[in-house]
Amino acid sequence: MRGAGLDLTSADGRAERRPADGFVLGFKVPPLARYIDNQPWWEGRAIVDLKHLETPALTGVLPTAIDFQVGPPMAPLKQLYSYDSDEWEAFILEWAFGALQHAYTSVQRFTGAGDKGVDIAGFSDEKLAYGVWDNFQCKHYGKPLAPSDAWVEIGKMLWYSFQKEFSAPRAYYFVAPREVGTKLRWLLARPEKLKEELFAAWEKNCQKQISSQEVKLEGDFRDYCSSFDYKIFKPATLLDILEQHKTTPYYVLRFGGGLGLRPTPEVPPDEVDDEVESRYVGQLLLAYADHTKEEITDLATLKKWSKLDGHFKRQREAFYHAESLRVFVRDKTEPGTFESLQEQIYKGVVDTSDSAFPDGFERVKAVTKAAQDLSLQAHPLAPSAMLEDRHGICHQLSNEDRLKWTE
């Protein structure tokens, strides 16, 4: 008995399901793949009956549009495990430059052949590699670092500092996503034992691997290695690096997760701060004077018109709201992110500002309303920018004379 591409009867009369010659579950098998050792390829192999496969369980979660677009979020640690060596070094550079900048005057990345065992260097003075500096040796392997992974890197540091290519660093960190293994960690904790093991492994792991010429552990170089301070070699901890990376402007762009909770904006001081507010406040007073057709030179005079005085107070609150947003994102995003939001709002309202209005006050209201109505969903700060921020950014632009309320 034969079905659609399936021989349902075995040689001994037992009913079974197996593919007829040349077909497997409806797909044609290439002729050369049909037989193994002159036997049909399926002999002795179980054929999966698709009727008995379980349906994948539903998540029980209501997905959002973002879920459909990018899929479920991946934890930062898992992302780091998936990096290649170049991306791993870029991440460590961000961390060293962004989180450790208080400790260094300069952070530099050395890549490619001839890096002499230096990946990321943090320099503490103007002497750079001949002064006080730290080295971050980046290793992106699928397993924890073993002593055999470290010997040649330590050897390079010894050889090139002996050759006076640079001074020995103050600290030398092994930075790897899966960190250092137990054996290497114990050696790094016991500098004398680390030296002993390095010397024993030198001929096999270092002698021909450091440079194009053989580097033998002998003579003055051996004396140098014997007196070297091996306490500089240390393991870096990935969780500490990740936690410190969160304080940099690069974290959100690399790992997502939003900007976090925003502090409540400060209330404007009773007195106008001339160093910060003088220009936009002066522009508002001109707009009010244009509307009332009376001279308004100070805030005391403005109180004569309660609606205008109330409007002015709301504009100051909006200005300080926008200033608080600027400060909030300054250390959480790359430089220029807030300025790009200002630019988007400027481009969205400038045509309105350039239109004809009966007076400057009407122009202020129309421009801030246009800013309020702008669609900014594509901008990374859109979720954090409230209505007051949009109004306040108009006054920041007025403070720079990019927007003017009167002719």
Sequence and secondary structure as in RCSB ss.txt:
>XXXX:A:sequence
MRGAGLDLTSADGRAERRPADGFVLGFKVPPLARYIDNQPWWEGRAIVDLKHLETPALTGVLPTAIDFQVGPPMA
PLKQLYSYDSDEWEAFILEWAFGALQHAYTSVQRFTGAGDKGVDIAGFSDEKLAYGVWDNFQCKHYGKPLAPSDA
WVEIGKMLWYSFQKEFSAPRAYYFVAPREVGTKLRWLLARPEKLKEELFAAWEKNCQKQISSQEVKLEGDFRDYC
SSFDYKIFKPATLLDILEQHKTTPYYVLRFGGGLGLRPTPEVPPDEVDDEVESRYVGQLLLAYADHTKEEITDLA
TLKKWSKLDGHFKRQREAFYHAESLRVFVRDKTEPGTFESLQEQIYKGVVDTSDSAFPDGFERVKAVTKAAQDLS
LQAHPLAPSAMLEDRHGICHQLSNEDRLKWTE
>XXXX:A:secstr
 B SSEEEE TTS EEEEE TTEETTEE  GGGSEETTEETTTT     GGG            HHHHHH S   
HHHHHHH  HHHHHHHHHHHHHHHSGGG SEEEE  STT TT SEEEE STTGGGSSEEEEEE   SS B HHHH
HHHHHHHHHHHHTTSS   SEEEEE TT B HHHHHHHH HHHHHHHHHHHHHHHTTTTSSSS   S HHHHHHH
HHS GGGEEE  HHHHHHHHTTSTTHHHHH              SS  HHHHHHHHHHHHHHHHHHHTS   SHH
HHTTSHHHHHHHHHHHHHHHHHHHHHHHHHTTS TTHHHHHHHHHHHHHHHHHTS  SSHHHHHHHHHHHHHH  
 TTSTTGGG  HHHHHHHHHHHHHTTSS S  
